[in-house]
Structures are given as structure tokens and as C-alpha cells.
Amino acid sequence: MRSACPWRLLPREYPPWKTVYHYFRQWRINGTFEKLNAVLRERLRSCLGRNPQPSAGIADSQSAKTTGVGGEQRGFDGGKKVRGRKRHLLVDTEGLVLKAKVHSAKVSEQGGLKMLLESARAGVLSHLKHLWLDAGYEGSGKRWAKEILGLSVEVVRKPQKPVPEKVAKVWAKEWTKEGKKIYWERLMPPRGFKVLPRRWVVERTFSWLDQNRRMSKDYERLCATGEAFIYVAMTRLMVRRLARA
């Protein structure tokens, strides 16, 4: 994970690469990586004084470029101008992954959200009550989550664009004529970077994943393999945290 070592270039301290890949494939198919992620997440939440089963979550996606190895479900994300796949994540308020879904980048945000939540419907979704989304899910995605899944959905929007100074001065001047003394500086929103409530949590999770070279791009032939590596990356992070607890 950390070094993005290909299977055939594993260090000699490991068994033959075919043996290692065989067990990786078996654990991917039978869901061992996802189950391990769930157990460690519940234990870490307990150490943090939280309920092991979260009642709220945040969903978002990340478009990742693919390589020339070939594989299934590839497309072009017109919004981000990326050819490859999307990693859709559902995380709790601590940023720990509840569910991961990898699919073609051409799938819209609304369609990807349905795929993500449908796959989590029988598991972690049974405990969720509230869901935070960004403005890209406004419309059918938000409506589907509310009506079909019965979730309370809140869309976190970006702050409004700053008003030009000339326009703010004109507004203040017109209000002054009406007897209202207003300083045009107060009409200007704060400049610079602003952290969006709850949105930063899932963005931080994507940053955690990108610290692993294997996740810098989507090198996998199968989407299921990409999902397994997401759980492996989070397992590595949570084990280190539990060891320090």
C-alpha cells in the first residue's frame, strides 16, 4: 500500500507473489477486508468515547485517473476532466470509512450515490439517520436518499461569491440616501479559504488515502480490487491509532 509495490516485485521476505495474491483475492471476494475495517472502526470509535454504530455520515466522491493496464468500468468525468474511475465514500463524523464503492467516472454524482447507499443498505445504513452531501447531489440523489431510504439529508453549500467593491459601494450609497448608514465593507463576505462544515471530514479521508502511493491512481483491473485497497488503507491507519491509544 505505502510503496505501491507491484505483486511481482514483492520483497523476498514474503512468500511467492502468487501465494500472496491468492490470499488477497480470497479475502477480497469473501469480504474479509471490509469486515476487518468494520471491526477496527467500531473499536476505535469506542476508544474515542463514541457509539460504535454511527448515526450520521458524509458522502462524497473522488475522481482518479486509471493506467494502461486495462479493466472494467472506465469513463470520463466531464466536470473534473478526468478519465478513469470514481471512488465514492461514505464516512462517519470521525472520517472513518463506512462503505466504499468504485465505479466508472462517467457515472453522475446522483447515480454514484445510489450505488453507494444501495450496497450499504443491509449493513451500516441501518443505523444511519442523517446524511451530509455537497451541492452536486442536489436533485434526484438527495430526493432518493430521503424518500426511499428515509434519511435526513442536509446539503452543505459553498459560500457565496464576494460582491465586487464597486457594487457594494453603490448599494451603501443608495441606502445612505434612504437614511440608513451602512459601511460597504460590511457587505463584503470574508475573503480567503473557508472550511465547509462537515464537508472537510470526507475530504480529509481522501487525503489519508492519497498518502498511500497505491492510491495515487487507480492501478487495478477490477473495481472490487480498488474497493479492497481502500479498506486496507483505512485498516492500516486505524491499527496505528489503536496501538497509540
C-alpha positions in Angstrom: 0.0 0.0 0.0 2.5 2.6 1.2 5.1 1.9 -1.5 2.8 0.8 -4.4 4.9 -2.2 -4.9 3.6 -4.4 -7.8 2.8 -8.0 -7.0 5.7 -9.4 -8.9 8.2 -7.1 -7.1 7.3 -8.1 -3.6 10.4 -8.3 -1.3 12.0 -11.7 -0.9 11.0 -11.8 2.8 7.4 -12.5 1.6 6.1 -15.8 0.2 5.9 -16.1 -3.6 3.8 -13.3 -5.1 1.2 -15.8 -6.5 0.6 -17.1 -2.9 0.2 -13.6 -1.5 -2.1 -12.5 -4.3 -4.1 -15.7 -3.9 -4.9 -14.9 -0.3 -5.6 -11.2 -1.1 -8.0 -12.3 -3.8 -9.8 -14.7 -1.4 -10.1 -12.1 1.3 -11.4 -9.6 -1.3 -14.1 -12.0 -2.5 -15.3 -13.2 0.9 -15.3 -9.6 2.3 -12.6 -10.1 4.9 -11.1 -6.6 4.3 -14.5 -4.9 4.7 -15.2 -6.9 7.9 -11.8 -6.1 9.3 -12.4 -2.4 8.6 -15.8 -2.6 10.4 -14.4 -4.3 13.5 -11.5 -1.9 13.8 -13.7 1.1 13.2 -16.1 0.1 16.0 -13.2 -0.5 18.4 -11.6 2.9 17.5 -14.9 4.7 17.9 -15.3 3.1 21.4 -11.8 4.3 22.3 -12.8 7.8 21.3 -15.9 7.7 23.5 -18.3 7.4 20.6 -21.1 5.0 19.9 -19.7 2.1 17.9 -22.5 2.4 15.4 -22.6 5.9 13.9 -26.0 7.7 13.3 -24.7 10.2 10.8 -22.5 10.1 7.8 -21.0 12.1 5.0 -20.8 11.0 1.3 -18.6 12.3 -1.4 -16.6 11.1 -4.5 -13.1 11.4 -5.8 -12.2 11.0 -9.5 -8.9 9.1 -10.0 -7.0 8.5 -13.2 -6.5 5.0 -14.4 -3.5 3.5 -16.1 -2.9 1.4 -19.2 -3.4 -2.0 -17.6 -7.0 -2.2 -18.8 -10.0 -3.3 -16.9 -13.7 -2.7 -16.4 -15.8 0.4 -15.8 -13.8 3.3 -17.1 -15.1 6.6 -18.3 -14.6 10.3 -18.5 -15.7 12.8 -15.8 -16.6 15.9 -17.7 -16.8 18.1 -14.6 -13.2 17.4 -13.4 -11.8 16.5 -16.8 -10.5 13.1 -15.5 -10.6 9.8 -17.5 -10.8 6.9 -15.1 -12.9 5.9 -12.2 -14.7 7.5 -9.2 -14.2 6.4 -5.6 -17.4 7.0 -3.7 -17.0 7.0 0.1 -19.5 7.0 3.0 -17.7 8.0 6.2 -18.7 8.8 9.8 -18.2 12.1 11.5 -14.7 10.9 12.5 -13.7 10.3 8.9 -13.7 6.5 9.1 -14.9 4.7 6.1 -18.3 3.0 6.4 -18.7 2.0 2.8 -16.6 2.3 -0.4 -17.8 2.0 -4.0 -15.6 2.3 -7.1 -17.2 2.8 -10.5 -16.8 4.4 -13.8 -16.0 8.2 -13.8 -18.8 8.8 -16.3 -21.5 7.9 -13.7 -23.1 11.1 -12.3 -22.9 12.0 -8.6 -26.6 11.1 -8.1 -26.1 7.7 -9.8 -23.0 7.0 -7.8 -24.7 7.9 -4.5 -27.5 5.4 -5.3 -24.9 2.7 -6.0 -23.0 3.5 -2.7 -26.1 3.6 -0.5 -27.7 0.5 -2.1 -24.5 -1.5 -1.3 -24.6 -0.3 2.3 -28.3 -0.8 2.7 -28.1 -4.1 4.6 -25.2 -3.0 6.8 -24.1 0.3 8.2 -27.0 2.1 6.6 -29.5 0.5 9.0 -28.0 2.7 11.8 -27.7 6.0 9.9 -30.3 8.7 10.4 -28.6 11.8 9.0 -26.5 12.3 5.9 -24.4 15.3 4.7 -23.9 15.9 1.0 -22.4 18.6 -1.2 -24.4 20.6 -3.8 -23.5 18.1 -6.6 -26.1 15.6 -5.1 -28.9 18.2 -5.2 -31.9 16.8 -7.0 -32.6 13.1 -7.6 -29.8 11.9 -5.4 -30.9 13.8 -2.3 -34.6 13.0 -3.1 -33.9 9.3 -3.4 -32.0 9.2 -0.1 -34.9 10.9 1.7 -37.8 9.2 0.1 -36.5 5.7 -0.4 -34.1 5.3 2.5 -35.8 7.6 4.9 -32.7 9.6 5.7 -32.5 13.1 6.9 -30.3 14.8 4.2 -28.5 18.1 4.5 -26.7 19.8 1.6 -23.6 21.8 2.5 -23.1 24.6 0.0 -20.1 26.7 -0.7 -20.1 30.3 0.5 -21.4 32.9 -1.9 -19.0 34.6 -4.3 -17.8 38.0 -3.0 -19.6 41.1 -4.2 -17.5 43.5 -6.3 -16.4 46.5 -4.3 -17.9 48.9 -6.8 -21.3 47.2 -6.4 -21.1 47.2 -2.6 -20.2 51.0 -2.6 -23.2 51.7 -4.8 -25.5 49.7 -2.5 -24.2 51.5 0.6 -24.6 54.9 -1.2 -28.3 54.2 -2.1 -29.1 53.0 1.4 -27.5 56.2 2.8 -29.9 58.2 0.7 -32.8 56.4 2.4 -31.4 57.3 5.8 -29.6 54.0 6.6 -26.0 54.4 7.3 -24.2 51.2 6.2 -20.5 50.7 5.7 -19.8 49.0 2.4 -17.0 46.9 3.9 -19.7 45.0 6.0 -21.4 43.9 2.8 -18.3 42.0 1.7 -18.0 38.4 2.8 -14.8 37.2 4.4 -12.1 36.5 1.8 -9.8 33.5 1.6 -10.2 29.8 2.3 -13.2 28.8 4.4 -13.7 25.3 5.8 -17.1 23.9 4.9 -19.0 22.3 7.8 -18.8 18.5 7.7 -17.5 18.5 4.1 -13.9 18.8 5.3 -14.3 15.4 7.1 -14.6 13.3 4.0 -12.1 15.5 2.1 -9.6 14.6 4.9 -10.3 10.9 4.4 -9.4 11.2 0.7 -6.2 12.9 1.8 -5.5 10.0 4.2 -6.0 7.6 1.3 -3.7 9.6 -1.1 -0.8 9.2 1.3 -0.5 5.7 0.1 1.2 5.5 -3.3 -1.0 2.7 -4.4 -4.0 5.1 -4.2 -2.4 7.9 -6.2 -4.1 6.5 -9.3 -6.4 3.5 -9.9 -4.0 0.8 -11.0 -6.5 -2.0 -10.7 -8.3 -4.0 -13.4 -11.3 -4.7 -11.2 -13.4 -2.1 -9.2 -13.7 -4.6 -6.4 -9.9 -4.6 -6.0 -9.9 -0.8 -5.7 -12.5 -1.0 -3.0 -10.5 -3.6 -1.1 -7.4 -1.4 -1.2 -9.5 1.4 0.3 -10.4 -0.8 3.3 -6.7 -1.9 3.5 -5.5 1.7 3.7 -8.0 2.5 6.4 -7.2 -0.7 8.3 -3.5 0.4 8.3 -4.5 3.9 9.7 -6.8 2.5 12.4 -4.3 -0.1 13.6 -1.7 2.6 14.2 -4.2 4.7 16.1 -5.3 1.8 18.3 -1.7 1.0 19.0 -1.1 4.5 20.3 -4.4 4.5 22.3 
